Amino acid sequence: MQVGDLVRYMGWGNLINQGPMGIVVDQTSSDTSFHHRIRVMWVDNPPPVQAQALSISGERITTWVSPKHFEIVSKAYKEGEE
């Protein structure tokens, strides 16, 4: 998972292919899965309930969360990759 990936939240219940979507806007400690955390900006309008639950003040951007709660929908394009 990297900055720019389109991801779907799958952390509450059985929301297979139904969870809200967002874009990874920042990450930390990507070299170790134990400490890897991401920040996601929700793309749904209005923002989903998870936006209030996973942010500090109900904003569109989450706090640092584990990427295990998200599935990658579309990988970000990086120059040099095809």
Buried (B, 14 or more C-beta within 10 A) or exposed (E): BEBEBBBBBBBEEEEEEEBBBBBBBEBEEBEEEEEBBBBBBBBBEEBBEBBEEBBEEEBBBBEEBEBEBBBBEEEBEEEEEE
